[in-house]
Amino acid sequence: MDGYLLSILGGAWLTVAVAVGSLAVAVVLGLAGAAAKLSGRRVLVFAATVYTTLIRGIPDLVLMLLVFYGGQTLVNLAVERLGYDGNIDVNPFVAGVITIGFIYGAYLTETFRGAIQAIPRGQAEAGIAFGMSPLQVMGRIVLPQMVRLALPGLTNNWLVLVKATALVSIIGLGDMMYRAKQASGATRSAFLYFLLAALVYLAITSFSLVALRLVEKRFSLGVRQVEL
C-alpha cells in the first residue's frame, strides 16, 4: 500500500506539470485567437472562428489520440522524405501539453474576447488622445482590466483543464491516473486507488480555487461594484 501510495502522489506532480504547461499554451493561443477575432480582418476572424468551432466540437479524447498517434505518423513520414531512416517517437508529455493547451486555447479565446469587449472603448480612445501608442494602450489600459474581467472564466477553464489531464494516461505518460491504474491492476483494489486519485484531484482543484479567488480579489482592489 505505502509503495503504491507514494507512486500515485509522485504522479500528482507530473499531473500538475502537465496542467501548468497546458495552461501556458492555452493562454498564448487564447490571446492570439481573441486578437484575431477582434482584428476586423476577415481572414483572421475566419481562421479563429474555425479553430474555436472545430476544437470545441471534437471530443478531447479523440484529439489526444489524433495528436499523439497521428502526429507521430506525420513526423516520421516527414523525416523519411528528408532521408532519415530512424523512427522518431513523440514524447507523451509534450503531446499531452500541446493537445490540452490547444483544446483549452479555444475556450480561452472566447473568454479573453469577451473580457476585452467588456472594456469601454472610450478608455482606449482616451489613451490615444493623451499620446499613448497602441502598444502602450494595450499594456497599460486594456490588459490589466482584461485580466480582472477574464479571471472568473479563466478559473473555470483551469479547473476543467486540471481534470482533463487524466487523458494523458491513455498515451502512456506516468501521471497520477496512470499510476492509479497500475496500482489497481496489481492489487485488484481499483476502488481504493481510484478514490485516492479522485481525492488528490479534488485537493488540487480546491487549492487552485482558493488561490485564484485571492488573485481575483487582488485585481478587484479599487473597483467599485455597482448594484442595479
Rosetta constraint file for C-alpha pairs under 8 A:
AtomPair CA 1 CA 5 HARMONIC 5.99 0.50
AtomPair CA 2 CA 6 HARMONIC 6.17 0.50
AtomPair CA 3 CA 7 HARMONIC 6.22 0.50
AtomPair CA 4 CA 8 HARMONIC 6.16 0.50
AtomPair CA 4 CA 179 HARMONIC 7.94 0.50
AtomPair CA 4 CA 180 HARMONIC 7.96 0.50
AtomPair CA 4 CA 183 HARMONIC 6.02 0.50
AtomPair CA 5 CA 9 HARMONIC 6.23 0.50
AtomPair CA 6 CA 10 HARMONIC 5.97 0.50
AtomPair CA 7 CA 11 HARMONIC 6.24 0.50
AtomPair CA 7 CA 176 HARMONIC 8.00 0.50
AtomPair CA 7 CA 179 HARMONIC 6.69 0.50
AtomPair CA 8 CA 12 HARMONIC 6.41 0.50
AtomPair CA 8 CA 175 HARMONIC 7.85 0.50
AtomPair CA 8 CA 176 HARMONIC 5.11 0.50
AtomPair CA 8 CA 177 HARMONIC 7.67 0.50
AtomPair CA 8 CA 179 HARMONIC 5.56 0.50
AtomPair CA 8 CA 180 HARMONIC 6.04 0.50
AtomPair CA 8 CA 197 HARMONIC 7.29 0.50
AtomPair CA 9 CA 13 HARMONIC 7.22 0.50
AtomPair CA 9 CA 176 HARMONIC 6.87 0.50
AtomPair CA 10 CA 14 HARMONIC 7.28 0.50
AtomPair CA 10 CA 176 HARMONIC 7.29 0.50
AtomPair CA 11 CA 15 HARMONIC 6.30 0.50
AtomPair CA 11 CA 174 HARMONIC 6.47 0.50
AtomPair CA 11 CA 175 HARMONIC 4.42 0.50
AtomPair CA 11 CA 176 HARMONIC 4.00 0.50
AtomPair CA 11 CA 177 HARMONIC 7.66 0.50
AtomPair CA 11 CA 179 HARMONIC 6.76 0.50
AtomPair CA 12 CA 16 HARMONIC 6.27 0.50
AtomPair CA 12 CA 175 HARMONIC 6.43 0.50
AtomPair CA 12 CA 176 HARMONIC 4.93 0.50
AtomPair CA 12 CA 200 HARMONIC 7.48 0.50
AtomPair CA 13 CA 17 HARMONIC 6.18 0.50
AtomPair CA 13 CA 175 HARMONIC 7.88 0.50
AtomPair CA 14 CA 18 HARMONIC 6.16 0.50
AtomPair CA 14 CA 174 HARMONIC 7.65 0.50
AtomPair CA 14 CA 175 HARMONIC 5.42 0.50
AtomPair CA 14 CA 176 HARMONIC 7.28 0.50
AtomPair CA 15 CA 19 HARMONIC 6.22 0.50
AtomPair CA 15 CA 162 HARMONIC 7.82 0.50
AtomPair CA 15 CA 165 HARMONIC 6.45 0.50
AtomPair CA 15 CA 166 HARMONIC 7.75 0.50
AtomPair CA 15 CA 175 HARMONIC 5.42 0.50
AtomPair CA 15 CA 176 HARMONIC 6.26 0.50
AtomPair CA 16 CA 20 HARMONIC 6.09 0.50
AtomPair CA 16 CA 162 HARMONIC 7.53 0.50
AtomPair CA 17 CA 21 HARMONIC 6.05 0.50
AtomPair CA 18 CA 22 HARMONIC 5.94 0.50
AtomPair CA 18 CA 93 HARMONIC 7.05 0.50
AtomPair CA 18 CA 96 HARMONIC 7.13 0.50
AtomPair CA 18 CA 97 HARMONIC 5.65 0.50
AtomPair CA 18 CA 165 HARMONIC 6.77 0.50
AtomPair CA 19 CA 23 HARMONIC 6.09 0.50
AtomPair CA 19 CA 97 HARMONIC 7.40 0.50
AtomPair CA 19 CA 161 HARMONIC 6.68 0.50
AtomPair CA 19 CA 162 HARMONIC 5.54 0.50
AtomPair CA 19 CA 165 HARMONIC 6.39 0.50
AtomPair CA 20 CA 24 HARMONIC 6.33 0.50
AtomPair CA 21 CA 25 HARMONIC 6.48 0.50
AtomPair CA 21 CA 97 HARMONIC 5.87 0.50
AtomPair CA 21 CA 101 HARMONIC 7.62 0.50
AtomPair CA 22 CA 26 HARMONIC 6.04 0.50
AtomPair CA 22 CA 96 HARMONIC 7.91 0.50
AtomPair CA 22 CA 97 HARMONIC 4.63 0.50
AtomPair CA 22 CA 98 HARMONIC 6.46 0.50
AtomPair CA 22 CA 99 HARMONIC 7.84 0.50
AtomPair CA 22 CA 100 HARMONIC 5.65 0.50
AtomPair CA 22 CA 101 HARMONIC 4.14 0.50
AtomPair CA 22 CA 102 HARMONIC 7.90 0.50
AtomPair CA 23 CA 27 HARMONIC 6.00 0.50
AtomPair CA 23 CA 101 HARMONIC 5.90 0.50
AtomPair CA 23 CA 104 HARMONIC 7.71 0.50
AtomPair CA 23 CA 158 HARMONIC 7.23 0.50
AtomPair CA 23 CA 161 HARMONIC 7.79 0.50
AtomPair CA 24 CA 28 HARMONIC 6.42 0.50
AtomPair CA 24 CA 101 HARMONIC 7.25 0.50
AtomPair CA 25 CA 29 HARMONIC 6.24 0.50
AtomPair CA 25 CA 97 HARMONIC 7.68 0.50
AtomPair CA 25 CA 98 HARMONIC 6.93 0.50
AtomPair CA 25 CA 101 HARMONIC 4.82 0.50
AtomPair CA 25 CA 102 HARMONIC 6.93 0.50
AtomPair CA 25 CA 105 HARMONIC 7.12 0.50
AtomPair CA 26 CA 30 HARMONIC 5.75 0.50
AtomPair CA 26 CA 100 HARMONIC 7.81 0.50
AtomPair CA 26 CA 101 HARMONIC 4.32 0.50
AtomPair CA 26 CA 102 HARMONIC 6.00 0.50
AtomPair CA 26 CA 103 HARMONIC 7.44 0.50
AtomPair CA 26 CA 104 HARMONIC 5.40 0.50
AtomPair CA 26 CA 105 HARMONIC 3.84 0.50
AtomPair CA 26 CA 106 HARMONIC 7.65 0.50
AtomPair CA 26 CA 108 HARMONIC 6.86 0.50
AtomPair CA 27 CA 31 HARMONIC 6.05 0.50
AtomPair CA 27 CA 105 HARMONIC 6.19 0.50
AtomPair CA 27 CA 108 HARMONIC 6.71 0.50
AtomPair CA 28 CA 32 HARMONIC 6.22 0.50
AtomPair CA 28 CA 105 HARMONIC 7.41 0.50
AtomPair CA 29 CA 33 HARMONIC 5.88 0.50
AtomPair CA 29 CA 101 HARMONIC 8.00 0.50
AtomPair CA 29 CA 102 HARMONIC 7.21 0.50
AtomPair CA 29 CA 105 HARMONIC 4.95 0.50
AtomPair CA 29 CA 106 HARMONIC 7.41 0.50
AtomPair CA 29 CA 108 HARMONIC 7.89 0.50
AtomPair CA 29 CA 109 HARMONIC 7.18 0.50
AtomPair CA 30 CA 34 HARMONIC 6.00 0.50
AtomPair CA 30 CA 104 HARMONIC 7.92 0.50
AtomPair CA 30 CA 105 HARMONIC 4.58 0.50
AtomPair CA 30 CA 106 HARMONIC 6.23 0.50
AtomPair CA 30 CA 107 HARMONIC 7.28 0.50
AtomPair CA 30 CA 108 HARMONIC 4.67 0.50
AtomPair CA 30 CA 109 HARMONIC 3.90 0.50
AtomPair CA 30 CA 110 HARMONIC 7.56 0.50
AtomPair CA 30 CA 111 HARMONIC 7.95 0.50
AtomPair CA 30 CA 112 HARMONIC 6.77 0.50
AtomPair CA 31 CA 35 HARMONIC 6.07 0.50
AtomPair CA 31 CA 108 HARMONIC 7.59 0.50
AtomPair CA 31 CA 109 HARMONIC 6.21 0.50
AtomPair CA 31 CA 112 HARMONIC 6.56 0.50
AtomPair CA 32 CA 36 HARMONIC 6.13 0.50
AtomPair CA 32 CA 109 HARMONIC 7.55 0.50
AtomPair CA 33 CA 37 HARMONIC 6.19 0.50
AtomPair CA 33 CA 48 HARMONIC 5.43 0.50
AtomPair CA 33 CA 105 HARMONIC 7.89 0.50
AtomPair CA 33 CA 106 HARMONIC 7.48 0.50
AtomPair CA 33 CA 109 HARMONIC 5.12 0.50
AtomPair CA 34 CA 38 HARMONIC 6.17 0.50
AtomPair CA 34 CA 48 HARMONIC 7.82 0.50
AtomPair CA 34 CA 109 HARMONIC 4.85 0.50
AtomPair CA 34 CA 110 HARMONIC 6.67 0.50
AtomPair CA 34 CA 112 HARMONIC 5.95 0.50
AtomPair CA 34 CA 113 HARMONIC 4.77 0.50
AtomPair CA 35 CA 39 HARMONIC 5.83 0.50
AtomPair CA 35 CA 113 HARMONIC 7.52 0.50
AtomPair CA 36 CA 40 HARMONIC 7.68 0.50
AtomPair CA 36 CA 41 HARMONIC 7.64 0.50
AtomPair CA 36 CA 44 HARMONIC 5.04 0.50
AtomPair CA 36 CA 45 HARMONIC 5.52 0.50
AtomPair CA 36 CA 48 HARMONIC 6.21 0.50
AtomPair CA 37 CA 44 HARMONIC 6.60 0.50
AtomPair CA 37 CA 45 HARMONIC 4.48 0.50
AtomPair CA 37 CA 46 HARMONIC 7.89 0.50
AtomPair CA 37 CA 48 HARMONIC 6.10 0.50
AtomPair CA 37 CA 49 HARMONIC 7.33 0.50
AtomPair CA 37 CA 113 HARMONIC 7.50 0.50
AtomPair CA 38 CA 45 HARMONIC 7.32 0.50
AtomPair CA 38 CA 113 HARMONIC 7.27 0.50
AtomPair CA 39 CA 44 HARMONIC 7.24 0.50
AtomPair CA 39 CA 45 HARMONIC 7.15 0.50
AtomPair CA 40 CA 44 HARMONIC 7.80 0.50
AtomPair CA 40 CA 45 HARMONIC 6.77 0.50
AtomPair CA 41 CA 45 HARMONIC 6.05 0.50
AtomPair CA 42 CA 46 HARMONIC 5.88 0.50
AtomPair CA 43 CA 47 HARMONIC 6.12 0.50
AtomPair CA 44 CA 48 HARMONIC 6.11 0.50
AtomPair CA 45 CA 49 HARMONIC 6.04 0.50
AtomPair CA 46 CA 50 HARMONIC 6.12 0.50
AtomPair CA 47 CA 51 HARMONIC 6.20 0.50
AtomPair CA 48 CA 52 HARMONIC 6.23 0.50
AtomPair CA 49 CA 53 HARMONIC 5.96 0.50
AtomPair CA 50 CA 54 HARMONIC 5.93 0.50
AtomPair CA 51 CA 55 HARMONIC 6.04 0.50
AtomPair CA 51 CA 106 HARMONIC 6.75 0.50
AtomPair CA 52 CA 56 HARMONIC 5.98 0.50
AtomPair CA 52 CA 106 HARMONIC 4.63 0.50
AtomPair CA 52 CA 107 HARMONIC 7.10 0.50
AtomPair CA 52 CA 109 HARMONIC 7.53 0.50
AtomPair CA 53 CA 57 HARMONIC 6.16 0.50
AtomPair CA 54 CA 58 HARMONIC 6.33 0.50
AtomPair CA 55 CA 103 HARMONIC 5.94 0.50
AtomPair CA 55 CA 106 HARMONIC 6.53 0.50
AtomPair CA 56 CA 103 HARMONIC 7.32 0.50
AtomPair CA 56 CA 106 HARMONIC 6.94 0.50
AtomPair CA 56 CA 107 HARMONIC 7.51 0.50
AtomPair CA 58 CA 62 HARMONIC 6.97 0.50
AtomPair CA 58 CA 63 HARMONIC 7.03 0.50
AtomPair CA 59 CA 63 HARMONIC 6.56 0.50
AtomPair CA 60 CA 64 HARMONIC 6.15 0.50
AtomPair CA 60 CA 100 HARMONIC 7.85 0.50
AtomPair CA 60 CA 103 HARMONIC 7.30 0.50
AtomPair CA 61 CA 65 HARMONIC 6.33 0.50
AtomPair CA 61 CA 167 HARMONIC 6.72 0.50
AtomPair CA 62 CA 66 HARMONIC 5.95 0.50
AtomPair CA 63 CA 67 HARMONIC 6.00 0.50
AtomPair CA 63 CA 99 HARMONIC 6.89 0.50
AtomPair CA 64 CA 68 HARMONIC 6.15 0.50
AtomPair CA 64 CA 95 HARMONIC 7.77 0.50
AtomPair CA 64 CA 96 HARMONIC 6.98 0.50
AtomPair CA 64 CA 99 HARMONIC 5.92 0.50
AtomPair CA 64 CA 100 HARMONIC 7.69 0.50
AtomPair CA 64 CA 167 HARMONIC 7.43 0.50
AtomPair CA 64 CA 168 HARMONIC 7.68 0.50
AtomPair CA 65 CA 69 HARMONIC 5.77 0.50
AtomPair CA 65 CA 70 HARMONIC 7.31 0.50
AtomPair CA 65 CA 171 HARMONIC 7.48 0.50
AtomPair CA 66 CA 70 HARMONIC 4.91 0.50
AtomPair CA 66 CA 71 HARMONIC 6.88 0.50
AtomPair CA 67 CA 71 HARMONIC 4.84 0.50
AtomPair CA 67 CA 72 HARMONIC 7.61 0.50
AtomPair CA 67 CA 95 HARMONIC 6.69 0.50
AtomPair CA 67 CA 99 HARMONIC 6.66 0.50
AtomPair CA 68 CA 72 HARMONIC 6.04 0.50
AtomPair CA 68 CA 90 HARMONIC 6.81 0.50
AtomPair CA 68 CA 92 HARMONIC 7.28 0.50
AtomPair CA 68 CA 95 HARMONIC 5.76 0.50
AtomPair CA 68 CA 96 HARMONIC 7.86 0.50
AtomPair CA 68 CA 171 HARMONIC 7.26 0.50
AtomPair CA 69 CA 73 HARMONIC 6.29 0.50
AtomPair CA 70 CA 74 HARMONIC 6.24 0.50
AtomPair CA 71 CA 75 HARMONIC 6.10 0.50
AtomPair CA 71 CA 90 HARMONIC 7.66 0.50
AtomPair CA 72 CA 76 HARMONIC 6.23 0.50
AtomPair CA 72 CA 88 HARMONIC 7.32 0.50
AtomPair CA 72 CA 89 HARMONIC 6.39 0.50
AtomPair CA 72 CA 90 HARMONIC 5.63 0.50
AtomPair CA 73 CA 77 HARMONIC 6.17 0.50
AtomPair CA 74 CA 78 HARMONIC 6.12 0.50
AtomPair CA 75 CA 79 HARMONIC 6.28 0.50
AtomPair CA 75 CA 88 HARMONIC 7.34 0.50
AtomPair CA 76 CA 80 HARMONIC 5.94 0.50
AtomPair CA 76 CA 87 HARMONIC 6.38 0.50
AtomPair CA 76 CA 88 HARMONIC 6.08 0.50
AtomPair CA 77 CA 81 HARMONIC 6.37 0.50
AtomPair CA 78 CA 82 HARMONIC 6.58 0.50
AtomPair CA 79 CA 83 HARMONIC 6.49 0.50
AtomPair CA 79 CA 84 HARMONIC 5.43 0.50
AtomPair CA 79 CA 85 HARMONIC 7.85 0.50
AtomPair CA 80 CA 84 HARMONIC 4.98 0.50
AtomPair CA 80 CA 85 HARMONIC 6.03 0.50
AtomPair CA 90 CA 94 HARMONIC 7.53 0.50
AtomPair CA 90 CA 95 HARMONIC 6.80 0.50
AtomPair CA 91 CA 95 HARMONIC 6.12 0.50
AtomPair CA 92 CA 96 HARMONIC 5.90 0.50
AtomPair CA 92 CA 168 HARMONIC 7.44 0.50
AtomPair CA 92 CA 171 HARMONIC 6.27 0.50
AtomPair CA 92 CA 172 HARMONIC 6.69 0.50
AtomPair CA 92 CA 173 HARMONIC 5.61 0.50
AtomPair CA 93 CA 97 HARMONIC 6.14 0.50
AtomPair CA 93 CA 168 HARMONIC 7.80 0.50
AtomPair CA 93 CA 173 HARMONIC 6.45 0.50
AtomPair CA 94 CA 98 HARMONIC 6.05 0.50
AtomPair CA 95 CA 99 HARMONIC 5.98 0.50
AtomPair CA 96 CA 100 HARMONIC 6.05 0.50
AtomPair CA 96 CA 165 HARMONIC 7.78 0.50
AtomPair CA 96 CA 168 HARMONIC 5.63 0.50
AtomPair CA 97 CA 101 HARMONIC 5.80 0.50
AtomPair CA 98 CA 102 HARMONIC 5.83 0.50
AtomPair CA 99 CA 103 HARMONIC 6.19 0.50
AtomPair CA 100 CA 104 HARMONIC 6.21 0.50
AtomPair CA 100 CA 161 HARMONIC 7.42 0.50
AtomPair CA 100 CA 164 HARMONIC 7.53 0.50
AtomPair CA 100 CA 165 HARMONIC 7.43 0.50
AtomPair CA 101 CA 105 HARMONIC 5.78 0.50
AtomPair CA 102 CA 106 HARMONIC 6.93 0.50
AtomPair CA 103 CA 107 HARMONIC 7.33 0.50
AtomPair CA 104 CA 108 HARMONIC 6.14 0.50
AtomPair CA 104 CA 157 HARMONIC 7.27 0.50
AtomPair CA 104 CA 161 HARMONIC 7.24 0.50
AtomPair CA 105 CA 109 HARMONIC 6.01 0.50
AtomPair CA 106 CA 110 HARMONIC 6.99 0.50
AtomPair CA 107 CA 111 HARMONIC 6.47 0.50
AtomPair CA 107 CA 157 HARMONIC 7.48 0.50
AtomPair CA 108 CA 112 HARMONIC 5.91 0.50
AtomPair CA 108 CA 153 HARMONIC 7.90 0.50
AtomPair CA 108 CA 154 HARMONIC 7.01 0.50
AtomPair CA 108 CA 157 HARMONIC 7.54 0.50
AtomPair CA 109 CA 113 HARMONIC 6.00 0.50
AtomPair CA 110 CA 114 HARMONIC 6.02 0.50
AtomPair CA 111 CA 115 HARMONIC 6.28 0.50
AtomPair CA 111 CA 150 HARMONIC 6.08 0.50
AtomPair CA 111 CA 153 HARMONIC 5.99 0.50
AtomPair CA 111 CA 154 HARMONIC 7.14 0.50
AtomPair CA 112 CA 116 HARMONIC 6.13 0.50
AtomPair CA 112 CA 146 HARMONIC 7.05 0.50
AtomPair CA 112 CA 150 HARMONIC 6.01 0.50
AtomPair CA 113 CA 117 HARMONIC 6.18 0.50
AtomPair CA 114 CA 118 HARMONIC 6.21 0.50
AtomPair CA 114 CA 150 HARMONIC 7.89 0.50
AtomPair CA 115 CA 119 HARMONIC 6.95 0.50
AtomPair CA 115 CA 146 HARMONIC 5.24 0.50
AtomPair CA 115 CA 147 HARMONIC 7.79 0.50
AtomPair CA 115 CA 149 HARMONIC 5.28 0.50
AtomPair CA 115 CA 150 HARMONIC 5.36 0.50
AtomPair CA 116 CA 142 HARMONIC 7.01 0.50
AtomPair CA 116 CA 146 HARMONIC 5.50 0.50
AtomPair CA 118 CA 149 HARMONIC 7.87 0.50
AtomPair CA 119 CA 123 HARMONIC 7.73 0.50
AtomPair CA 119 CA 142 HARMONIC 7.28 0.50
AtomPair CA 119 CA 145 HARMONIC 7.24 0.50
AtomPair CA 119 CA 146 HARMONIC 7.45 0.50
AtomPair CA 120 CA 124 HARMONIC 7.75 0.50
AtomPair CA 121 CA 125 HARMONIC 6.37 0.50
AtomPair CA 122 CA 126 HARMONIC 5.94 0.50
AtomPair CA 123 CA 127 HARMONIC 6.33 0.50
AtomPair CA 123 CA 141 HARMONIC 7.33 0.50
AtomPair CA 124 CA 128 HARMONIC 6.38 0.50
AtomPair CA 124 CA 137 HARMONIC 6.10 0.50
AtomPair CA 124 CA 138 HARMONIC 7.98 0.50
AtomPair CA 124 CA 141 HARMONIC 6.86 0.50
AtomPair CA 124 CA 142 HARMONIC 7.28 0.50
AtomPair CA 125 CA 129 HARMONIC 6.15 0.50
AtomPair CA 126 CA 130 HARMONIC 6.25 0.50
AtomPair CA 127 CA 131 HARMONIC 6.64 0.50
AtomPair CA 127 CA 132 HARMONIC 5.48 0.50
AtomPair CA 127 CA 137 HARMONIC 5.96 0.50
AtomPair CA 127 CA 141 HARMONIC 7.81 0.50
AtomPair CA 128 CA 132 HARMONIC 4.92 0.50
AtomPair CA 128 CA 133 HARMONIC 6.42 0.50
AtomPair CA 128 CA 134 HARMONIC 7.06 0.50
AtomPair CA 128 CA 137 HARMONIC 7.12 0.50
AtomPair CA 132 CA 136 HARMONIC 5.75 0.50
AtomPair CA 132 CA 137 HARMONIC 6.16 0.50
AtomPair CA 133 CA 137 HARMONIC 6.24 0.50
AtomPair CA 134 CA 138 HARMONIC 6.16 0.50
AtomPair CA 135 CA 139 HARMONIC 6.17 0.50
AtomPair CA 136 CA 140 HARMONIC 5.75 0.50
AtomPair CA 136 CA 141 HARMONIC 7.74 0.50
AtomPair CA 137 CA 141 HARMONIC 5.24 0.50
AtomPair CA 137 CA 142 HARMONIC 6.43 0.50
AtomPair CA 138 CA 142 HARMONIC 4.78 0.50
AtomPair CA 138 CA 143 HARMONIC 5.80 0.50
AtomPair CA 139 CA 143 HARMONIC 5.52 0.50
AtomPair CA 139 CA 144 HARMONIC 7.27 0.50
AtomPair CA 140 CA 144 HARMONIC 6.67 0.50
AtomPair CA 141 CA 145 HARMONIC 6.72 0.50
AtomPair CA 142 CA 146 HARMONIC 5.92 0.50
AtomPair CA 143 CA 147 HARMONIC 6.09 0.50
AtomPair CA 144 CA 148 HARMONIC 6.67 0.50
AtomPair CA 145 CA 149 HARMONIC 6.23 0.50
AtomPair CA 146 CA 150 HARMONIC 5.79 0.50
AtomPair CA 147 CA 151 HARMONIC 5.91 0.50
AtomPair CA 147 CA 219 HARMONIC 7.89 0.50
AtomPair CA 148 CA 216 HARMONIC 6.51 0.50
AtomPair CA 148 CA 219 HARMONIC 5.60 0.50
AtomPair CA 148 CA 220 HARMONIC 6.63 0.50
AtomPair CA 150 CA 154 HARMONIC 5.91 0.50
AtomPair CA 151 CA 155 HARMONIC 5.87 0.50
AtomPair CA 151 CA 212 HARMONIC 7.82 0.50
AtomPair CA 151 CA 216 HARMONIC 6.32 0.50
AtomPair CA 152 CA 156 HARMONIC 6.44 0.50
AtomPair CA 152 CA 216 HARMONIC 7.74 0.50
AtomPair CA 153 CA 157 HARMONIC 6.23 0.50
AtomPair CA 154 CA 158 HARMONIC 6.04 0.50
AtomPair CA 155 CA 159 HARMONIC 6.31 0.50
AtomPair CA 155 CA 209 HARMONIC 7.09 0.50
AtomPair CA 155 CA 212 HARMONIC 6.60 0.50
AtomPair CA 156 CA 160 HARMONIC 6.42 0.50
AtomPair CA 157 CA 161 HARMONIC 5.91 0.50
AtomPair CA 158 CA 162 HARMONIC 6.16 0.50
AtomPair CA 159 CA 163 HARMONIC 6.73 0.50
AtomPair CA 159 CA 205 HARMONIC 5.82 0.50
AtomPair CA 159 CA 208 HARMONIC 7.62 0.50
AtomPair CA 159 CA 209 HARMONIC 7.71 0.50
AtomPair CA 160 CA 164 HARMONIC 6.21 0.50
AtomPair CA 161 CA 165 HARMONIC 6.50 0.50
AtomPair CA 162 CA 166 HARMONIC 7.93 0.50
AtomPair CA 162 CA 201 HARMONIC 7.72 0.50
AtomPair CA 162 CA 205 HARMONIC 7.23 0.50
AtomPair CA 163 CA 201 HARMONIC 7.03 0.50
AtomPair CA 166 CA 175 HARMONIC 7.66 0.50
AtomPair CA 166 CA 176 HARMONIC 7.73 0.50
AtomPair CA 166 CA 177 HARMONIC 5.82 0.50
AtomPair CA 166 CA 178 HARMONIC 8.00 0.50
AtomPair CA 167 CA 171 HARMONIC 7.86 0.50
AtomPair CA 168 CA 172 HARMONIC 6.99 0.50
AtomPair CA 168 CA 173 HARMONIC 5.88 0.50
AtomPair CA 168 CA 175 HARMONIC 7.37 0.50
AtomPair CA 169 CA 173 HARMONIC 5.30 0.50
AtomPair CA 169 CA 174 HARMONIC 6.58 0.50
AtomPair CA 169 CA 175 HARMONIC 6.32 0.50
AtomPair CA 169 CA 177 HARMONIC 6.07 0.50
AtomPair CA 169 CA 178 HARMONIC 4.74 0.50
AtomPair CA 170 CA 178 HARMONIC 7.64 0.50
AtomPair CA 172 CA 178 HARMONIC 7.39 0.50
AtomPair CA 173 CA 178 HARMONIC 6.95 0.50
AtomPair CA 174 CA 178 HARMONIC 5.33 0.50
AtomPair CA 174 CA 179 HARMONIC 6.16 0.50
AtomPair CA 175 CA 179 HARMONIC 6.32 0.50
AtomPair CA 176 CA 180 HARMONIC 6.11 0.50
AtomPair CA 176 CA 197 HARMONIC 6.70 0.50
AtomPair CA 177 CA 181 HARMONIC 6.25 0.50
AtomPair CA 177 CA 194 HARMONIC 7.74 0.50
AtomPair CA 177 CA 197 HARMONIC 6.58 0.50
AtomPair CA 178 CA 182 HARMONIC 6.38 0.50
AtomPair CA 179 CA 183 HARMONIC 6.11 0.50
AtomPair CA 180 CA 184 HARMONIC 6.08 0.50
AtomPair CA 180 CA 193 HARMONIC 5.47 0.50
AtomPair CA 180 CA 194 HARMONIC 6.00 0.50
AtomPair CA 180 CA 197 HARMONIC 6.67 0.50
AtomPair CA 181 CA 185 HARMONIC 6.08 0.50
AtomPair CA 181 CA 190 HARMONIC 7.44 0.50
AtomPair CA 181 CA 193 HARMONIC 7.69 0.50
AtomPair CA 181 CA 194 HARMONIC 7.49 0.50
AtomPair CA 182 CA 186 HARMONIC 6.20 0.50
AtomPair CA 183 CA 187 HARMONIC 6.10 0.50
AtomPair CA 183 CA 188 HARMONIC 7.90 0.50
AtomPair CA 183 CA 189 HARMONIC 7.77 0.50
AtomPair CA 183 CA 190 HARMONIC 7.71 0.50
AtomPair CA 183 CA 193 HARMONIC 6.79 0.50
AtomPair CA 184 CA 188 HARMONIC 5.10 0.50
AtomPair CA 184 CA 189 HARMONIC 5.00 0.50
AtomPair CA 184 CA 190 HARMONIC 4.25 0.50
AtomPair CA 184 CA 191 HARMONIC 7.70 0.50
AtomPair CA 184 CA 192 HARMONIC 7.78 0.50
AtomPair CA 184 CA 193 HARMONIC 6.06 0.50
AtomPair CA 184 CA 194 HARMONIC 7.65 0.50
AtomPair CA 185 CA 189 HARMONIC 7.48 0.50
AtomPair CA 185 CA 190 HARMONIC 7.06 0.50
AtomPair CA 189 CA 193 HARMONIC 6.68 0.50
AtomPair CA 190 CA 194 HARMONIC 5.97 0.50
AtomPair CA 191 CA 195 HARMONIC 5.79 0.50
AtomPair CA 192 CA 196 HARMONIC 6.24 0.50
AtomPair CA 193 CA 197 HARMONIC 6.22 0.50
AtomPair CA 194 CA 198 HARMONIC 6.11 0.50
AtomPair CA 195 CA 199 HARMONIC 6.22 0.50
AtomPair CA 196 CA 200 HARMONIC 6.34 0.50
AtomPair CA 197 CA 201 HARMONIC 6.25 0.50
AtomPair CA 198 CA 202 HARMONIC 6.15 0.50
AtomPair CA 199 CA 203 HARMONIC 6.13 0.50
AtomPair CA 200 CA 204 HARMONIC 6.22 0.50
AtomPair CA 201 CA 205 HARMONIC 6.21 0.50
AtomPair CA 202 CA 206 HARMONIC 5.92 0.50
AtomPair CA 203 CA 207 HARMONIC 6.09 0.50
AtomPair CA 204 CA 208 HARMONIC 6.10 0.50
AtomPair CA 205 CA 209 HARMONIC 6.02 0.50
AtomPair CA 206 CA 210 HARMONIC 6.39 0.50
AtomPair CA 207 CA 211 HARMONIC 6.18 0.50
AtomPair CA 208 CA 212 HARMONIC 5.98 0.50
AtomPair CA 209 CA 213 HARMONIC 6.05 0.50
AtomPair CA 210 CA 214 HARMONIC 6.39 0.50
AtomPair CA 211 CA 215 HARMONIC 6.38 0.50
AtomPair CA 212 CA 216 HARMONIC 6.05 0.50
AtomPair CA 213 CA 217 HARMONIC 6.25 0.50
AtomPair CA 214 CA 218 HARMONIC 6.20 0.50
AtomPair CA 215 CA 219 HARMONIC 6.31 0.50
AtomPair CA 216 CA 220 HARMONIC 6.18 0.50
AtomPair CA 217 CA 221 HARMONIC 6.42 0.50
